[in-house]
Amino acid sequence: QGRLAEASALAWDGLQLLRELQDEYGVGLSLATMADIAWRQGHFEESLGYGRDALERFQSCDDAVGRVIAYTALGRTARRLAVAEHRERGRRDEAFKRFDEAAQYLQDGLEVLKENPHITGERGILLRSQLACTHRDRANLIRDEGSETRARQRYRMAARELRDILGTMETQKESISTWLVADVMEDLAEVQHELGDTDQALETLREAEARIPRNYRAVKDRGLPSPETAPDNQQWLPLGKIEMVRGRIAFDEAVAAAEKGEARKCTEAYKEGITHHLLAYAYFYRFYPETVHQADQVRKVYMVLRKVPDSDLKELLAHATQVVADYKIGTETQGFLHSIEALLGLPQP
């Protein structure tokens, strides 16, 4: 339901009780939950600490499922730290180290899966998808280092793994949530775009969106549905990621149009990108009101808009205000607009 602070307090209380009861498995699960909460809040080092403690507990009671849970959490957090080192801090050597760390955790998790073939369903899917995303994000770093050939090899590795995962989910569809299928398809679309197949990426995004019940989607003049009519929080995550990638594709088209001197086409593509990123922010807000996903959206849009001439910026921000009004997502996107305006040095209302 998005109440992370409350969830963290409850998890901490539960952890103390389970420690008193000397329930190693229960302690491990509580620590894994706290690792997940810390990751969603953007407290990545804290998340790693909880994840390592959870792994130690699961190892002590020889619980294979618990080890898969812990390795998945550790791999995901180390991958996100690698992305932060690359994109936000520009420390590429540190980013490679973090990617190595993430890959090692996830490979160790794969070994547990191989040794325990009875572990099927979403546990294995989540771990394998994190490994595929580690290949993709490492490819982004390799490309920035100037090695296009090596980057494309890594992207293709990610694409193969994601397609294999989708095949596995098809054979286990009775036990796989629709949101997870959509999430993996969105990850594949990102890779397809990186490989230059943008048309296929957009088609994959449409297919991913179709996996989510229609009552979860934002509709003009109606806003987002109430929690009562759309109670499954997980559905918001792939919807946000789908709109995020659509926004990125539109921004890429804007840059390409600007390079060709196609000013009007450039502006319209920027507007389309802003629309998608606003919807992404709203969906992520519904997923959890204060998580790393929102901060990522602000950073990505700011990095684009800071390069836009002041003469065009006013029109784009007016468009953003209109999108918020049209979709009735003012509550969900208020923090987004204020953050962008502050970063751009614009006067606050």
Phi, psi and omega in degrees: 000004174088002183267079188291319181298317178295318179297321180296317179296317180295319179297321179295316178298317179296322179299316181297319180296316181293328176294319178297325180278355181057040178267093185298318180295316179297321177297317179299316179297319179297318179295321178295321177297317179293327175296319180294317180296314180298321178297314181298328180278354181085012179266076194288319179296320177298318179299317178300319180298312178298320181297318179295320178296320178297316180300318179300319179294315181294326176292322182293330178257011175052050179256112185291316180299317179299321179295321177297317178301313183292316180297323178296314180297317181294317179296318180297316183291318178297323177297316180294326175294322177298317179298320179296318178299322182284302190279323188261329184248346178068022181259087189290323178299317178295324179297315179299320179298318179293322177296320176300317180298314180299313181298322180294315177302315185288324175295321177298322177295321177298322177298321177297319178297318180296324181283345184226073184298348177288345179278102181236189177075212192290332180302310180292323180298314182298318180293313181297323180292327176294323177294319178298319179292330175294318175301315182298312184290327175293324177298322177301318179292317179299318178299317179294336176283348176104006182253087183294320182298311179296323179297314181295325175299317180290320176300318180294325174300314180298316181298316179299315181295318181294322176294320177298320179297316179299323176296317177298317181295328179295324179282343181241025192300337179293336184249009183247131179289146180297326182296326181289322175300313179299322182295316179293321178297321178296319177300320178296319179300321177301316180294318179301319178295318179297328179277000175093002180262070186292323178300316178293323177300315179296323177294319178297322177296320177297318178295321178296314180299324181294341178285341182269133178307139186299332183290356177267350188271147176290139179230136179305140178069359179238340181073199178271150180292160179286157178302332180292324181267349178221075192277346185271101184302326185298335182296334183289330185298305179295328177299317178296317180293323178299312180293327178298315180291320176301320178296319180295319178299317179296319178296320177299320178294325178296316180297317179297320179293321179297320180295334179269359181077019181267079191299313184294317178298322178299311181298317180295323178292321175300317179298317179299317179298318179298318178302311182296319181291326175295317177296320178300315181299318180297317178295316179297324177299318179291328178297305172206127187300330182226091179222175181296336182298318179295318179299322178298320180296315179301314182298315184294318181289319178299317181299333176277310187291335181294342180265357182277136178301145180304329182294334180263339187296320181300318180295320181291320179290326175296322177297318179301317178299321180292321178299316179301317179292317182297319183267357180054052181240033182298317180298316184288331188249005182303316181295327180296306183296317180297319181294317180297314181297321179294317180295326179279357179074027181270152180296138179272143180292000000 
